[in-house]
Amino acid sequence: MDSTAVTDISRQLMSLERPRKPKMLVVDDEPDNLDLLYRT
């Protein structure tokens, strides 16, 4: 997986989380989501 795909997915996750939850949760979730991407 190239870095462009990772950046795009991260951007989508952030835009999905931002309206519903505080920024703090986005920061908390991001490493877990990236970790899952790198594992697969």
C-alpha positions in Angstrom: 0.0 0.0 0.0 1.4 3.4 -1.0 1.5 6.4 1.2 -1.1 8.2 -0.9 -3.7 5.5 -0.1 -2.9 5.7 3.6 -3.2 9.5 3.5 -6.5 9.3 1.6 -8.0 6.8 4.0 -6.8 8.8 7.0 -8.4 11.9 5.6 -11.7 10.0 5.1 -11.6 8.7 8.7 -10.9 12.1 10.0 -13.8 13.7 8.0 -16.1 11.0 9.2 -15.2 11.3 12.9 -15.0 15.1 13.1 -18.7 16.0 12.9 -19.8 13.3 15.5 -16.9 13.3 18.0 -14.4 15.6 19.6 -11.0 15.9 17.9 -9.5 14.0 20.8 -11.1 10.8 19.7 -9.9 11.2 16.1 -6.3 11.5 17.4 -6.9 8.5 19.6 -8.4 6.3 16.8 -5.9 7.2 14.0 -2.9 5.1 15.2 -5.2 2.0 15.6 -6.6 2.4 12.1 -3.2 2.9 10.6 -1.8 -0.1 12.5 -4.6 -2.2 11.1 -3.8 -1.0 7.6 -0.1 -1.9 8.0 -0.9 -5.3 9.4 -3.0 -6.4 6.4 
